[in-house]
Amino acid sequence: MTDIRRHRGAHPKDRKLFAAEQLPALRTAVADLSWLLTRGYAIRAALKLVGDRHSLADRQRLAISRAACSDQSQEQRTSTSVRTKAVAGEELIIDGFNLIITIEATLSGGMLMLCRDGCIRDLSSVYGSYRSVTETDKAIRLIGNALQILSPKSVAWVLDRPISNSGRLAKRIRGLANERGWPWSVETVFNPDREIVASDKIVISSDGPLLDQVQRWVNLNRYLVEGRKGQPWLIDLN
């Protein structure tokens, strides 16, 4: 089915699934799942166990899977994170789809989660295909304006080449960067995670498994979301 969405906002059922009265059970589920992951349980089996115990719907299970992490991962991610202001004069590398989709969701009124590791994540997914939305250019400008204030030495965007329309998004990012004079490069590659992990640059991403492997990262998603005027739909699952 062709994706004709013009926004990356909330799912029609999200207001009910993530209403205030649901949050205590969801936080307990995150704690339960994190406990199992800490003890070496595989994520798929642990998620089914916790989801069944708490009678969670599919989107609730997706939410707790993104919000939870093992104690080991939490410690690793804390130890390698750097303060946002510390990126001044540094080289950055951006997990492109990860960052831009979260900011598109923020601008579209989508549901966001404050997760156990301190990252802010959304429930959007890209399964082999990306389609820009009404908020795409605004998201790029928001990211660019923030990075201009933070003054990194350079910014390298990395996008998944196998995802359709990645080339179009890369062209769009380059165009806006050229207009504003931002020191950005944009590449589409077959294995972005490998490129990012191998880099010695500070990483911008909220992808949990990726953060477990990098040397340094900065929580720009959270910086951008919390710095927005207005009230993004943010629930605390920490």
PyMOL commands that set and color helices and strands:
alter all, ss='L'
color gray80, all
select helices_A, chain A and resi 14-17+20-38+43-53+58-67+71-80+84-87+96-107+136-150+166-180+192-198+208-211+220-226
alter helices_A, ss='H'
color red, helices_A
select strands_A, chain A and resi 81-82+91-95+112-114+120-122+154-160+184-189+202-204+217-218+234-236
alter strands_A, ss='S'
color yellow, strands_A
deselect
rebuild
show_as cartoon
